[in-house]
Every structure is written in C-alpha cells, then in structure tokens.
C-alpha cells in the first residue's frame, strides 16, 4: 500500500501513507507542525494499536493519526480543513 486520498464513512477527506512507521509517528507529527505552522489541539492519545493527535492552524483542524491497519493518516475535521490535508500530503511527498 502506498499513499492515497479517500473519504471516510463520515465523508471527511483523509490522506494515508503506509511509509511512516509507528516509532516515527511523534517526530513526523512535530515536523509537520513545525513546517506548516500547526499547534497541537489537545493531547496525543496512545492506544495499543493506534495513536491520535489533533492539530490546528487558525480555524482548520486535522487529525494526525496512526493505526496498525492504515499506517499514518491525515484527517480533515471539517470541510474547511481539506486544503490543509492537501498541504500536509504535499509536504510529506516532498519530504520523502
């Protein structure tokens, strides 16, 4: 599995990448936040098979998530956040 855009069951735009490993998740989140001017919007949630951390830029909120099934995901929390998902995907692709 590579990278792709898709919509989840709630119609939220999602970008996933299987290239990012679980051990790299915190560093990747911090790198994205630093590069794109994002601030954490809550604490990171860590479970046995998944991690979730929301970030904000103005009124745009995205989830930077990771789970054992999909790998790393960027999820738009609103329609207004879809452009930020695309910006993050472009940054990830350029950074690889």
C-alpha positions in Angstrom: 0.0 0.0 0.0 1.3 3.4 -0.9 -0.4 6.8 -0.5 -3.9 7.9 -1.3 -6.7 10.3 -0.7 -10.1 9.0 0.2 -13.2 9.8 2.3 -14.1 8.0 5.4 -17.6 6.9 6.4 -18.3 10.5 7.7 -17.2 11.9 4.3 -14.0 13.5 5.9 -11.1 13.9 3.4 -8.3 11.5 4.5 -4.8 11.0 3.2 -2.9 7.9 4.3 0.7 6.8 3.9 2.0 3.3 4.8 5.6 4.6 4.7 5.6 6.1 8.2 6.3 3.6 11.0 4.9 3.8 14.5 8.2 4.7 16.0 8.4 7.7 13.7 4.9 9.0 14.5 5.8 11.6 17.1 8.7 13.0 15.1 6.7 13.2 11.9 3.8 15.0 13.7 6.3 17.5 15.2 8.0 18.0 11.8 4.6 18.6 10.1 3.6 21.0 12.8 6.9 23.0 12.6 6.9 23.1 8.8 3.2 24.2 8.4 2.7 26.3 11.4 0.4 24.0 13.3 -0.4 23.9 17.0 -1.5 20.9 19.0 -5.2 20.9 19.6 -5.3 18.6 22.7 -3.1 15.8 23.9 -1.8 12.9 21.9 -3.9 9.8 22.6 -2.0 6.5 22.5 -3.7 3.1 22.4 -2.4 -0.4 21.9 -2.9 -0.3 18.1 -3.4 3.4 17.3 -2.4 7.0 18.1 -4.4 10.2 17.5 -3.2 13.8 17.8 -5.2 16.8 16.5 -3.5 19.9 15.2 -4.9 23.4 14.4 -4.0 26.2 12.1 -6.5 29.0 12.6 -9.9 27.5 12.1 -8.5 24.4 10.3 -8.2 21.3 12.4 -6.7 18.0 11.2 -6.1 14.7 12.9 -2.6 13.2 12.5 -3.4 9.6 13.2 -1.7 6.2 13.0 -3.0 2.7 13.3 -1.9 -0.8 12.5 -4.3 -1.2 9.6 -3.8 2.1 7.6 -0.5 3.5 8.8 -0.2 7.2 9.0 -3.4 9.3 8.2 -4.2 12.9 8.0 -7.9 13.5 8.5 -9.8 16.8 7.9 -12.0 17.5 10.9 -14.2 19.9 8.7 -14.6 20.8 5.0 -12.7 24.0 5.7 -9.7 21.8 6.7 -9.5 19.9 3.5 -6.9 22.3 1.9 -4.7 21.7 5.0 -4.9 17.9 4.4 -3.7 18.5 0.8 -0.9 20.8 2.1 0.3 18.2 4.5 0.2 15.4 1.9 2.3 17.6 -0.5 4.8 18.3 2.3 5.0 14.5 3.1 5.6 13.6 -0.5 8.2 16.3 -1.0 10.0 15.2 2.3 10.4 11.6 1.3 
